[in-house]
Amino acid sequence: MRSWTLKVAVGVLSVGLVAAGCGGKRTPDASSDGNAGGAACEAADGRITIATGNSGGVYYVMGGGLAKLISDNTKLKATAAETGASVQNIQQLVAGDYDVAFSLADTAADAVAGKGAFDGKPQQVKALTRLYPNYTQVLVRADSGIDSVADMRGKRISTGSPKSGTEVIANRLLTAAGLNPETDVQAQRLDLAKTADGMKDGSIDGLVWSGGLPTAQITDITTSLKDQVKFIDITPQLDALKKVNEVYDRGVIPAATYGQPADVPTVAVPNVLLVRADFPDGDACAVTKLIFEKKSDLEAVHPAAKDIVKEKAGMTDPVPLHPGSLDALGG
């Protein structure tokens, strides 16, 4: 696993497509009017930026792979940037800092409804496609006394980067267990790299992470600490979570993913790839089509891409599917 992770990191960085911490507005060719209006499924000349997530997460790796795929196979030149993930991605997508953004489906649903972090301000975004599912991975130190989410009362818990989809899920998970995320736990709003350091040095009792399987830095923690850490089952909170958003579903982290003694039941939520409502139809069609025609290339970047299924690509409600993507999917 360490060898695979290193190869992925080197591969993404070597192509020079991950521009950490920076974004950039789309700079289309002068001949592009920004609206394909039923034109052929072909991208115009231009540059686009992709908002991903923490450097230790799957969004970051997958985003680098997607940027390379787009640059190698279309007229668009794409770059991927490290970000705080879902909430930040959508805010900066709408602001024009990025052109394409990874997001958890629950955060995206909040965005179009103007709920949660987007209170009162519905965001004008559309989906290119549904992606692979994220798995809510709740890992605690074995000596922390935590066997359930309710046991996190008074504990030092990493709830993810500020304005991330992980933070949204972590807070909802704590609330579902009867805890106030602001007062009942010592919330540590840390990215995954700092979270991993805290788990290793004992300054953090547990973490909540929403990501694909496997996530490299979760592998790092479980490999380094072995039986000093354990995953906990959070499915007792699933019914309460579904009352907030129907997108939450039951999932399983297979034992082999992180070398655990048994499978771990958990909560899963799909990912979606978002653009602004004015993203050109031809670009949307070309990028969406490329994801499925070259899916094996994305699988080589990260195995989570195996769970990108064309039959589910259009299942992005309540986020509307982009018209160009609808064309690409034969709808």
LUMBAVO-451583 format. One record per residue (C-alpha): z, x, y; residue in one letter; residue number from 1. Coordinates in steps of 0.5 Angstrom, whole numbers, plus 500, padded with zeros to 3 digits. Example, Ala and Ser with C-alpha at 12.3 -4.5 7.8 and 13.67 -1.06 7.14 Angstrom:
<pts>
> 516_525_491_A_1
> 514_527_498_S_2
</pts>
This chain:
<pts>
> 500_500_500_M_1
> 502_506_505_R_2
> 495_509_503_S_3
> 491_502_505_W_4
> 495_501_511_T_5
> 493_508_514_L_6
> 486_507_512_K_7
> 486_501_516_V_8
> 489_504_522_A_9
> 485_510_522_V_10
> 478_505_521_G_11
> 480_501_527_V_12
> 482_506_531_L_13
> 476_511_529_S_14
> 471_506_532_V_15
> 474_505_538_G_16
> 475_498_539_L_17
> 482_497_540_V_18
> 484_497_547_A_19
> 491_497_547_A_20
> 494_493_553_G_21
> 488_491_557_C_22
> 483_486_557_G_23
> 477_484_561_G_24
> 473_478_563_K_25
> 466_477_560_R_26
> 460_480_563_T_27
> 454_477_560_P_28
> 447_479_561_D_29
> 444_477_568_A_30
> 439_472_564_S_31
> 445_468_561_S_32
> 447_462_564_D_33
> 453_461_560_G_34
> 451_455_556_N_35
> 446_455_551_A_36
> 445_448_551_G_37
> 442_447_544_G_38
> 439_454_544_A_39
> 438_458_538_A_40
> 444_460_534_C_41
> 444_467_537_E_42
> 448_471_542_A_43
> 446_473_549_A_44
> 447_480_551_D_45
> 454_482_554_G_46
> 461_484_553_R_47
> 467_480_550_I_48
> 474_482_549_T_49
> 478_479_543_I_50
> 486_478_544_A_51
> 490_480_538_T_52
> 497_481_537_G_53
> 502_486_535_N_54
> 500_493_533_S_55
> 503_492_526_G_56
> 501_485_525_G_57
> 495_482_522_V_58
> 491_480_528_Y_59
> 491_487_531_Y_60
> 487_489_524_V_61
> 483_483_524_M_62
> 481_483_531_G_63
> 479_490_531_G_64
> 475_489_525_G_65
> 472_482_528_L_66
> 470_486_534_A_67
> 466_491_530_K_68
> 463_486_526_L_69
> 460_483_532_I_70
> 458_489_536_S_71
> 454_491_530_D_72
> 451_485_528_N_73
> 449_481_535_T_74
> 447_483_542_K_75
> 455_482_544_L_76
> 459_488_545_K_77
> 466_487_543_A_78
> 473_490_544_T_79
> 480_488_541_A_80
> 486_489_545_A_81
> 493_489_543_E_82
> 497_483_546_T_83
> 504_479_545_G_84
> 500_474_541_A_85
> 499_467_541_S_86
> 502_464_547_V_87
> 500_470_551_Q_88
> 493_470_548_N_89
> 492_463_550_I_90
> 495_464_557_Q_91
> 490_470_559_Q_92
> 484_467_555_L_93
> 484_461_560_V_94
> 486_466_566_A_95
> 479_469_564_G_96
> 482_476_562_D_97
> 480_475_555_Y_98
> 474_471_552_D_99
> 476_470_544_V_100
> 483_469_542_A_101
> 487_469_536_F_102
> 493_464_535_S_103
> 497_460_531_L_104
> 495_453_530_A_105
> 501_450_532_D_106
> 501_454_539_T_107
> 494_452_540_A_108
> 496_444_539_A_109
> 501_445_544_D_110
> 496_448_549_A_111
> 491_443_548_V_112
> 497_437_549_A_113
> 500_441_555_G_114
> 507_442_551_K_115
> 512_447_549_G_116
> 510_453_553_A_117
> 504_450_556_F_118
> 509_444_559_D_119
> 505_439_563_G_120
> 499_443_563_K_121
> 494_442_558_P_122
> 489_448_556_Q_123
> 482_447_556_Q_124
> 480_451_550_V_125
> 476_450_544_K_126
> 476_453_537_A_127
> 471_457_534_L_128
> 474_456_527_T_129
> 480_456_523_R_130
> 482_462_520_L_131
> 487_464_514_Y_132
> 494_462_514_P_133
> 500_465_517_N_134
> 506_466_513_Y_135
> 513_465_516_T_136
> 517_471_513_Q_137
> 524_471_514_V_138
> 527_478_512_L_139
> 535_480_513_V_140
> 539_485_511_R_141
> 543_484_504_A_142
> 549_486_507_D_143
> 548_481_513_S_144
> 551_475_510_G_145
> 545_471_511_I_146
> 543_466_505_D_147
> 540_461_510_S_148
> 537_460_517_V_149
> 544_456_518_A_150
> 547_463_517_D_151
> 544_466_523_M_152
> 549_463_527_R_153
> 552_469_531_G_154
> 547_474_528_K_155
> 542_479_531_R_156
> 536_476_530_I_157
> 529_478_532_S_158
> 525_472_534_T_159
> 519_476_536_G_160
> 515_478_542_S_161
> 516_474_548_P_162
> 510_469_549_K_163
> 508_470_541_S_164
> 507_465_536_G_165
> 512_468_532_T_166
> 517_466_537_E_167
> 515_459_538_V_168
> 516_458_530_I_169
> 523_462_530_A_170
> 526_458_535_N_171
> 523_451_532_R_172
> 526_454_525_L_173
> 533_455_528_L_174
> 533_449_532_T_175
> 531_445_525_A_176
> 537_448_522_A_177
> 542_446_527_G_178
> 542_452_532_L_179
> 541_453_539_N_180
> 536_459_539_P_181
> 539_461_546_E_182
> 546_461_545_T_183
> 548_461_537_D_184
> 544_467_535_V_185
> 543_474_539_Q_186
> 536_473_539_A_187
> 532_480_540_Q_188
> 525_478_543_R_189
> 522_484_540_L_190
> 515_486_538_D_191
> 514_488_530_L_192
> 515_496_531_A_193
> 521_495_535_K_194
> 524_490_530_T_195
> 522_495_524_A_196
> 526_500_527_D_197
> 532_495_528_G_198
> 532_493_521_M_199
> 532_500_519_K_200
> 538_503_523_D_201
> 542_497_522_G_202
> 542_494_529_S_203
> 538_488_527_I_204
> 541_483_522_D_205
> 534_479_520_G_206
> 528_478_523_L_207
> 523_472_523_V_208
> 515_474_523_W_209
> 509_469_522_S_210
> 503_473_519_G_211
> 498_474_514_G_212
> 500_477_507_L_213
> 501_483_507_P_214
> 503_485_514_T_215
> 504_493_514_A_216
> 510_493_518_Q_217
> 514_488_513_I_218
> 511_493_508_T_219
> 514_499_511_D_220
> 521_495_512_I_221
> 521_493_504_T_222
> 519_500_502_T_223
> 524_504_506_S_224
> 530_499_505_L_225
> 528_497_498_K_226
> 534_492_496_D_227
> 538_493_502_Q_228
> 533_487_505_V_229
> 532_480_502_K_230
> 527_475_504_F_231
> 530_468_505_I_232
> 527_461_503_D_233
> 526_457_509_I_234
> 523_451_506_T_235
> 529_446_507_P_236
> 527_446_515_Q_237
> 520_444_513_L_238
> 521_437_514_D_239
> 524_438_521_A_240
> 518_442_523_L_241
> 513_437_520_K_242
> 516_432_525_K_243
> 515_437_531_V_244
> 508_439_528_N_245
> 504_436_522_E_246
> 500_443_521_V_247
> 506_446_518_Y_248
> 506_446_510_D_249
> 509_449_504_R_250
> 507_456_502_G_251
> 509_462_498_V_252
> 510_469_499_I_253
> 508_472_492_P_254
> 513_477_489_A_255
> 508_482_488_A_256
> 506_482_496_T_257
> 512_486_498_Y_258
> 515_488_491_G_259
> 520_483_491_Q_260
> 524_480_484_P_261
> 521_473_485_A_262
> 516_469_489_D_263
> 519_466_496_V_264
> 518_459_498_P_265
> 516_459_505_T_266
> 513_455_511_V_267
> 505_457_512_A_268
> 501_455_518_V_269
> 494_456_519_P_270
> 491_461_525_N_271
> 485_459_529_V_272
> 480_463_533_L_273
> 480_460_540_L_274
> 475_461_546_V_275
> 475_457_553_R_276
> 471_451_553_A_277
> 465_454_557_D_278
> 464_459_552_F_279
> 456_459_551_P_280
> 454_455_545_D_281
> 449_461_543_G_282
> 455_466_543_D_283
> 460_461_539_A_284
> 455_459_534_C_285
> 453_467_533_A_286
> 460_469_532_V_287
> 462_463_528_T_288
> 456_464_523_K_289
> 457_471_523_L_290
> 465_471_520_I_291
> 462_467_514_F_292
> 456_471_513_E_293
> 460_477_513_K_294
> 466_475_511_K_295
> 467_481_505_S_296
> 467_486_511_D_297
> 473_482_514_L_298
> 476_482_507_E_299
> 475_490_507_A_300
> 479_490_513_V_301
> 485_486_511_H_302
> 486_482_505_P_303
> 488_476_509_A_304
> 481_475_510_A_305
> 480_472_503_K_306
> 483_466_505_D_307
> 478_464_511_I_308
> 475_458_507_V_309
> 468_455_510_K_310
> 470_448_507_E_311
> 476_448_512_K_312
> 473_452_518_A_313
> 472_445_522_G_314
> 479_443_521_M_315
> 482_445_527_T_316
> 485_438_530_D_317
> 488_437_535_P_318
> 484_443_538_V_319
> 477_441_539_P_320
> 471_445_535_L_321
> 466_448_540_H_322
> 459_445_539_P_323
> 456_452_538_G_324
> 461_453_532_S_325
> 459_446_530_L_326
> 452_448_529_D_327
> 454_454_525_A_328
> 458_450_520_L_329
> 452_445_519_G_330
> 456_439_523_G_331
</pts>
